[in-house]
Amino acid sequence: MRYAKLTQRIAGDGAAAWDIHYRALALQAEGKDILLLSVGDPDFDTPAPIVEAAIDSLRAGHTHYADVRGKLALRQAIANRHRKRSGQAVGADQVTVLAGAQCALYCVAQCVLEAGDEVIVAEPMYVTYEAVFGACGAKVVPVPVKPENGFRVCPRDVAERITPRTRALALNSPHNPSGASLPRATWEALAELCIAHDLWLISDEVYSELLYEGEHVSPASLPGMAERTATLNSLSKSHAMTGWRMGWVVGSAELATHLENLALCMLYGSPDFIQDAAVVALEQQLPELDAMREAYRQRRDLVCEQLAGCPGIKALKPDGGMFVMVDIRDTGLSAQAFADRLLDSQGVSVLAGEAFGPSAAGHIRLGLVLGSEALADACQRIARCAGELMQEQADA
């Protein structure tokens, strides 16, 4: 049978990036001792009050169709949270609730991009970005961000890539995979470019509450940016709710109307009981959130300390997020070859930097998703793998 060309645009290297993770899961299912650091799924449980809120909502019979844009109480809670965190005054009419930030990204792309448009994206980039933008026929224009510059985007590099076809700039800060956070001066320079060239800014802020160094700047709060910025966020990482699929877009009221129309076609609203739980997640003071954030910070520091001075590798300390990039170029292997050898010989699963783009070549990304003892064990195994490779080089 004949399939649409869309099927080709949404496949490719991004989808293949997860192959090593699936292989690790298969080995683990066979009873092998495998440490999974290849996916950003928190090892913490969702805080109990959130779970209880969902159960209470189910028992109350909240299992019917919900408001497609998101129930008012939840949109108000999101608007209040966004206003508190960013300083940008927004109302519930500027919020659209969607099934996670991934769905939010897809919906925004469909509403603001057309076939032939160009969208500038910092590279390395999250593995689904290219497929999401390709789904609407847009062309991704990568702007390389180098490890030597802390994986931070340079406004001058962005300016050099703007053409008459450029429609949007898509960035996430803290950045996935590197954890780099953009300072205010950089955002201000980027905002000037967006205004001068009438560009959309798609700001992915899912790791904004996992920032350990510096200030988080939400670019929609900058002068002239509110009407041209779509801010994406979710509860997946900050509240350990990856499986709940609860995300949103904050933008103009006009964008929210278009997103609602698309959500009507795709989702017909998020489940009411999940929305009720999300209200509790956003409005209650939950000590578990601070505990999780501190645990991630400690794990980041542990990995950097454990790998410091190990021959052949160098951990790059991130500003935020739940990943650490490790430079393995001195081992002589590509990141994919190193990741394969690490899994086969040491039982540790990581993602190769090449999966996120050529600027991350020679790096692996490991997730801070295990407890301190297991994470220390993983670091020892990574160091052992690198040490063996360095010894093989010396013996050659």
C-alpha positions as CSV (number, residue, x, y, z in Angstrom):
1,M,0.0,0.0,0.0
2,R,1.0,3.6,-0.6
3,Y,1.8,5.8,2.4
4,A,2.0,9.6,2.7
5,K,5.4,11.2,2.5
6,L,4.7,12.3,6.1
7,T,5.8,8.9,7.2
8,Q,9.3,9.5,5.9
9,R,9.5,13.0,7.5
10,I,8.7,11.7,10.9
11,A,11.2,8.7,10.8
12,G,14.9,8.8,10.6
13,D,17.9,9.3,12.9
14,G,15.8,10.7,15.7
15,A,13.7,7.5,16.0
16,A,16.8,5.3,15.7
17,A,18.4,7.1,18.6
18,W,16.5,4.9,21.1
19,D,17.7,1.6,19.6
20,I,20.4,1.2,22.2
21,H,17.9,1.9,25.0
22,Y,15.5,-0.8,23.7
23,R,18.5,-3.2,23.4
24,A,19.4,-2.4,27.1
25,L,15.8,-3.1,28.1
26,A,15.9,-6.4,26.3
27,L,19.1,-7.4,28.1
28,Q,17.6,-6.3,31.4
29,A,14.5,-8.5,30.8
30,E,16.9,-11.4,30.3
31,G,18.2,-10.9,33.8
32,K,21.4,-9.1,32.9
33,D,22.8,-6.5,35.3
34,I,22.0,-3.3,33.3
35,L,22.2,0.2,34.6
36,L,19.8,2.4,32.5
37,L,21.0,5.9,32.0
38,S,19.7,6.4,28.5
39,V,16.3,8.0,29.0
40,G,15.1,11.0,31.1
41,D,12.5,9.2,33.1
42,P,12.7,10.2,36.8
43,D,13.3,7.3,39.2
44,F,11.1,9.1,41.8
45,D,7.4,8.3,42.3
46,T,4.9,11.0,41.7
47,P,4.2,12.8,45.0
48,A,1.4,11.1,46.9
49,P,-1.0,14.1,47.1
50,I,-1.0,14.3,43.3
51,V,-1.8,10.6,43.0
52,E,-4.6,10.8,45.7
53,A,-6.1,13.8,43.8
54,A,-6.4,11.7,40.7
55,I,-8.0,8.8,42.6
56,D,-10.4,11.1,44.3
57,S,-11.3,12.6,41.0
58,L,-11.9,9.1,39.5
59,R,-14.1,8.1,42.4
60,A,-16.1,11.4,42.0
61,G,-16.9,10.3,38.5
62,H,-14.7,12.7,36.6
63,T,-14.3,10.4,33.7
64,H,-16.2,12.2,31.0
65,Y,-15.2,14.7,28.3
66,A,-13.3,17.7,29.6
67,D,-12.8,21.2,28.3
68,V,-10.7,20.8,25.1
69,R,-8.5,23.7,26.0
70,G,-8.2,22.5,29.6
71,K,-10.4,23.1,32.5
72,L,-10.5,26.6,33.8
73,A,-9.1,25.8,37.3
74,L,-6.0,24.2,35.7
75,R,-5.4,27.0,33.2
76,Q,-5.6,29.5,36.0
77,A,-3.1,27.5,38.0
78,I,-0.8,27.3,35.1
79,A,-1.1,31.0,34.4
80,N,-0.4,31.8,38.1
81,R,2.6,29.6,38.1
82,H,4.0,31.1,34.9
83,R,3.4,34.6,36.2
84,K,5.2,33.8,39.4
85,R,8.2,32.1,37.7
86,S,8.7,34.5,34.8
87,G,7.2,37.8,35.8
88,Q,5.0,37.8,32.6
89,A,1.4,38.6,33.3
90,V,-0.8,36.0,31.6
91,G,-4.4,34.9,31.9
92,A,-6.2,31.6,31.6
93,D,-7.3,32.5,28.1
94,Q,-3.6,32.3,27.0
95,V,-3.1,28.7,28.2
96,T,-3.8,25.5,26.3
97,V,-3.5,22.2,28.1
98,L,-2.0,19.3,26.0
99,A,-0.7,15.8,26.4
100,G,2.8,16.7,27.5
101,A,5.4,19.1,26.1
102,Q,6.0,16.8,23.1
103,C,2.4,17.2,22.0
104,A,2.6,20.9,22.8
105,L,5.7,21.3,20.5
106,Y,3.9,19.4,17.7
107,C,0.8,21.5,18.0
108,V,2.6,24.8,18.0
109,A,4.6,23.8,15.0
110,Q,1.5,22.9,13.1
111,C,-0.1,26.3,14.0
112,V,2.8,28.6,13.2
113,L,4.9,26.8,10.4
114,E,4.1,25.9,6.9
115,A,5.8,23.8,4.2
116,G,9.0,25.6,3.1
117,D,9.3,27.7,6.2
118,E,12.7,27.5,8.0
119,V,13.0,27.1,11.8
120,I,16.4,27.8,13.4
121,V,17.2,25.2,16.1
122,A,20.2,25.0,18.4
123,E,22.1,21.8,17.6
124,P,22.6,19.4,19.3
125,M,18.8,19.2,19.7
126,Y,16.3,16.9,21.3
127,V,15.9,13.9,19.1
128,T,12.3,14.5,18.1
129,Y,12.6,18.1,17.1
130,E,13.5,17.4,13.4
131,A,10.6,15.1,12.9
132,V,8.1,17.4,14.6
133,F,9.1,20.3,12.4
134,G,9.4,18.1,9.4
135,A,5.9,16.9,9.9
136,C,4.5,20.2,8.8
137,G,7.0,20.5,5.9
138,A,9.3,23.0,7.6
139,K,13.0,22.9,7.2
140,V,15.2,22.7,10.3
141,V,18.2,25.1,10.1
142,P,20.7,23.9,12.8
143,V,22.8,26.5,14.6
144,P,25.7,24.5,16.1
145,V,26.5,25.0,19.8
146,K,29.9,23.7,20.6
147,P,31.1,22.1,23.8
148,E,34.0,24.6,23.8
149,N,31.3,27.3,24.4
150,G,29.4,25.3,27.0
151,F,26.8,24.3,24.4
152,R,25.3,27.8,24.6
153,V,23.9,29.4,21.5
154,C,25.5,32.6,20.1
155,P,23.1,35.3,18.8
156,R,25.6,36.2,16.1
157,D,25.4,32.6,14.8
158,V,21.6,32.8,14.8
159,A,21.6,36.1,12.9
160,E,23.9,34.6,10.2
161,R,21.3,31.9,9.5
162,I,18.2,34.1,9.2
163,T,16.8,34.2,5.6
164,P,13.5,35.5,4.1
165,R,12.2,31.9,4.7
166,T,12.9,32.0,8.4
167,R,9.7,31.7,10.4
168,A,10.8,30.7,13.9
169,L,13.5,30.1,16.4
170,A,13.2,27.1,18.7
171,L,15.3,26.8,21.8
172,N,15.2,25.0,25.1
173,S,16.9,26.3,28.3
174,P,18.1,24.4,30.3
175,H,19.2,22.6,27.1
176,N,18.7,19.0,26.4
177,P,21.1,17.2,26.0
178,S,23.7,19.5,27.6
179,G,21.9,21.2,30.5
180,A,23.3,24.6,29.5
181,S,21.2,27.6,30.5
182,L,21.1,30.8,28.5
183,P,21.9,34.0,30.4
184,R,19.6,37.1,30.2
185,A,22.0,39.0,27.9
186,T,21.8,36.2,25.3
187,W,18.0,36.1,25.5
188,E,17.8,39.9,25.0
189,A,19.9,39.7,21.9
190,L,17.8,36.8,20.5
191,A,14.7,38.8,21.3
192,E,16.0,41.7,19.3
193,L,16.5,39.3,16.3
194,C,13.0,37.9,16.6
195,I,11.4,41.3,16.7
196,A,13.6,42.7,13.9
197,H,12.8,39.8,11.6
198,D,9.2,39.1,12.8
199,L,10.0,35.6,14.0
200,W,8.2,33.2,16.3
201,L,10.1,32.0,19.3
202,I,9.3,28.5,20.5
203,S,10.7,28.3,24.1
204,D,10.9,24.8,25.5
205,E,11.2,25.3,29.3
206,V,10.5,21.8,30.6
207,Y,13.7,21.8,32.7
208,S,13.3,25.3,34.0
209,E,12.6,24.0,37.6
210,L,15.7,21.9,37.5
211,L,18.2,24.7,37.3
212,Y,21.1,24.6,39.8
213,E,23.3,27.5,38.6
214,G,22.2,31.0,37.4
215,E,18.8,32.5,36.7
216,H,16.1,31.1,34.5
217,V,14.8,33.7,32.0
218,S,11.5,33.1,30.2
219,P,11.9,35.0,27.0
220,A,8.2,35.8,26.7
221,S,8.7,38.2,29.6
222,L,11.1,40.4,27.6
223,P,9.7,43.6,25.9
224,G,8.0,42.9,22.7
225,M,8.1,39.1,23.0
226,A,4.8,38.1,24.6
227,E,2.8,38.1,21.3
228,R,5.5,36.1,19.4
229,T,6.5,33.5,22.0
230,A,5.0,30.1,22.6
231,T,6.2,28.8,26.0
232,L,6.1,25.0,26.4
233,N,6.2,23.4,29.8
234,S,5.0,20.2,31.6
235,L,4.9,18.4,34.9
236,S,6.9,15.4,33.6
237,K,10.4,16.2,34.9
238,S,9.7,18.7,37.7
239,H,7.0,16.5,39.4
240,A,8.1,13.0,38.2
241,M,4.9,12.7,36.1
242,T,6.3,11.5,32.7
243,G,3.5,8.9,32.3
244,W,0.7,11.3,33.1
245,R,1.2,13.3,29.8
246,M,0.4,16.7,31.2
247,G,1.8,19.7,29.4
248,W,0.8,23.1,28.1
249,V,1.5,26.1,25.9
250,V,1.4,29.7,27.1
251,G,1.1,32.2,24.3
252,S,-1.2,34.8,22.9
253,A,-5.0,34.3,23.2
254,E,-5.1,34.1,19.4
255,L,-2.6,31.2,19.4
256,A,-4.5,29.5,22.2
257,T,-7.6,29.5,20.0
258,H,-5.8,27.9,17.1
259,L,-4.2,25.3,19.4
260,E,-7.7,24.5,20.8
261,N,-9.0,23.8,17.3
262,L,-6.1,21.5,16.6
263,A,-6.5,19.8,20.0
264,L,-10.2,19.2,19.1
265,C,-9.0,17.3,16.0
266,M,-6.3,15.3,17.8
267,L,-7.1,14.8,21.5
268,Y,-10.6,16.1,22.3
269,G,-9.2,17.2,25.7
270,S,-7.0,15.7,28.4
271,P,-8.6,13.4,30.9
272,D,-10.5,15.3,33.6
273,F,-9.0,13.3,36.5
274,I,-5.4,14.0,35.3
275,Q,-6.2,17.7,35.1
276,D,-7.6,17.6,38.7
277,A,-4.3,16.0,39.8
278,A,-2.4,18.6,37.9
279,V,-4.1,21.4,39.8
280,V,-2.9,19.9,43.1
281,A,0.6,19.5,41.6
282,L,0.7,23.2,40.8
283,E,-1.1,24.7,43.8
284,Q,0.0,22.6,46.8
285,Q,3.3,23.2,48.5
286,L,5.0,19.8,48.0
287,P,8.3,19.2,49.8
288,E,9.0,16.3,47.5
289,L,9.7,18.7,44.7
290,D,12.5,20.4,46.5
291,A,13.9,17.0,47.6
292,M,13.9,15.8,44.0
293,R,15.6,19.0,42.7
294,E,18.3,18.7,45.4
295,A,18.8,15.0,44.6
296,Y,19.4,15.8,41.0
297,R,21.9,18.5,41.9
298,Q,23.7,16.1,44.2
299,R,23.8,13.4,41.5
300,R,25.1,15.9,39.0
301,D,27.9,16.7,41.4
302,L,28.6,13.0,42.1
303,V,29.0,12.2,38.4
304,C,31.3,15.1,37.8
305,E,33.4,14.2,40.9
306,Q,33.5,10.5,40.1
307,L,34.6,11.0,36.5
308,A,37.1,13.8,37.3
309,G,40.6,12.8,36.3
310,C,39.6,9.6,34.6
311,P,41.8,8.9,31.6
312,G,40.1,9.4,28.2
313,I,36.9,11.1,29.5
314,K,35.7,14.4,30.8
315,A,32.3,15.2,32.4
316,L,30.8,18.6,31.4
317,K,29.0,20.1,34.4
318,P,25.5,21.2,33.4
319,D,23.7,24.3,34.7
320,G,20.5,22.3,35.1
321,G,18.4,19.4,33.8
322,M,18.8,15.7,34.6
323,F,21.7,14.8,32.2
324,V,25.4,15.1,32.1
325,M,27.4,15.1,28.8
326,V,30.7,13.2,28.9
327,D,33.4,13.9,26.4
328,I,34.9,10.6,25.2
329,R,36.9,11.8,22.2
330,D,40.3,10.9,23.6
331,T,39.3,7.2,23.7
332,G,39.4,7.1,19.9
333,L,35.9,5.8,19.4
334,S,32.8,7.5,18.1
335,A,30.2,8.1,20.7
336,Q,27.9,5.4,19.3
337,A,30.8,2.9,19.3
338,F,31.7,3.8,22.9
339,A,28.0,3.5,23.9
340,D,27.7,0.1,22.3
341,R,30.9,-1.1,23.9
342,L,29.9,0.3,27.3
343,L,26.6,-1.6,27.2
344,D,28.1,-4.8,26.0
345,S,31.1,-4.9,28.3
346,Q,30.0,-3.0,31.3
347,G,26.2,-3.1,31.3
348,V,25.6,0.6,31.2
349,S,23.1,2.2,28.8
350,V,23.7,5.8,27.6
351,L,22.8,7.7,24.5
352,A,25.4,8.7,21.9
353,G,25.8,12.4,21.3
354,E,25.5,12.0,17.6
355,A,21.8,11.2,18.1
356,F,21.3,14.9,19.0
357,G,23.4,16.3,16.2
358,P,27.0,16.5,14.9
359,S,28.1,19.1,17.4
360,A,27.7,16.5,20.1
361,A,29.9,14.0,18.3
362,G,32.4,12.4,20.7
363,H,30.1,12.8,23.7
364,I,27.7,10.6,25.5
365,R,24.6,11.7,27.5
366,L,23.9,9.9,30.7
367,G,20.7,10.5,32.8
368,L,20.8,11.3,36.5
369,V,18.0,8.8,37.0
370,L,19.4,6.3,39.5
371,G,20.2,6.6,43.2
372,S,23.6,7.7,44.3
373,E,25.0,4.2,44.9
374,A,23.9,2.9,41.5
375,L,25.1,6.1,39.8
376,A,28.5,5.8,41.4
377,D,28.7,2.2,40.2
378,A,27.8,3.4,36.7
379,C,30.5,6.0,36.8
380,Q,33.1,3.3,37.8
381,R,32.0,1.1,34.9
382,I,32.2,4.1,32.4
383,A,35.7,4.9,33.7
384,R,36.7,1.2,33.4
385,C,35.5,1.1,29.8
386,A,37.4,4.3,29.0
387,G,40.5,3.0,30.8
388,E,40.5,-0.2,28.8
389,L,40.3,1.8,25.5
390,M,43.1,4.0,26.5
391,Q,45.2,1.0,27.4
392,E,44.5,-0.5,24.0
393,Q,45.7,2.7,22.4
394,A,48.9,2.5,24.4
395,D,49.5,-1.1,23.4
396,A,48.8,-0.6,19.7
